Amino acid sequence: MAAPLAPAVRAQVAELVDAQVSGTCGRKVVEVRVFSWAPTRSKQVAAVTQFQPDATIHLHRNDLPEGLSFGPMVAVDTETMGLNPHRDRLCLVQLSAGNGVAHLVQMVPERMGGRGADCPNLRRLLADPEVVKLMHFARFDVAILAKALGVRVAPVRCTKIASKLARTFTDRHGLKELCRELLGVDLAKQQQTSDWGAAELLPEQLAYAASDVLHLHALWMKLEALLAREGRRELAEACFAFLPERAALDLLGYEEPDLFAH
């Protein structure tokens, strides 16, 4: 049975519903937020579900719920306070099985009432050798997850590396460009530099974060075919296998100058 909603939460839900019904809400995300409590290892994890026309987004605080399966390949992305893994904390981990459903895990520090890196279900999934972690610019995500959660993320596939190997006719390898050119999908990036460390994330932030994983499976299928066509699949696999070590080198300070530089 769901726990009773706090008065402040009830007021927020009522306000959102009234605004959507009356048409006075200026938000582009059409949403219904359902607040519940899911047990994880006898602890309570807050969950929020946001429904959109083309996706369902589940926000979990502290960890994934027990028994959640993503199949043989899970798309993974992260949101942080900045791009320095030694300085900037991990705020959000996004995951999707490529089925139009995104699960977002908000990492709440203990000083803010959360559990910090105590997320056994998420860590187990990231380290599972039977589940491929599909990312875009995996080098950063693998490094920040290793630093923040102490987990070696593997095996990994990276759509940015795949694009650079297979699409040498262009220098446009960002996720926004790839989704537009290969899938005909335009991703909104307005929330890219927003405050991901906030205690309560906005619906627009959740929609942006989810979009970074919802399309990766379809994108990988396109890029995998291009790698095979260009005879670079084996080289790509070698690059993917090296990513955990590349991330470890970055964390040791070999990002600049690069260990492989002259």
Number of C-alpha atoms within 10 A of each C-alpha: 6 8 9 11 12 9 9 9 12 12 12 13 17 12 12 16 16 13 14 16 9 9 10 10 15 9 12 9 16 14 19 16 18 12 19 17 18 20 12 17 12 7 8 15 20 16 23 17 19 20 17 13 8 8 16 18 27 23 26 23 23 27 27 26 23 13 8 11 12 17 12 11 18 24 26 28 27 23 23 21 18 15 13 13 20 13 9 14 22 27 22 23 23 25 28 28 22 18 12 15 18 28 27 29 23 29 26 23 18 11 8 9 9 16 16 19 19 16 19 17 17 22 20 12 20 24 16 15 14 12 18 22 25 25 27 24 18 25 22 21 23 27 27 26 23 20 18 17 18 12 17 19 24 22 20 26 24 23 26 20 20 26 26 17 18 21 16 10 7 9 10 15 19 13 20 15 16 22 19 12 12 12 13 10 13 14 16 13 13 10 15 12 12 14 16 23 19 12 15 8 14 14 18 16 19 22 22 17 26 27 22 25 27 26 21 26 20 13 17 21 11 17 25 17 13 18 20 13 11 11 13 15 19 11 12 22 14 10 16 21 14 15 22 21 14 20 25 19 15 19 18 10 12 14 14 8 10 11 12 7 6 5
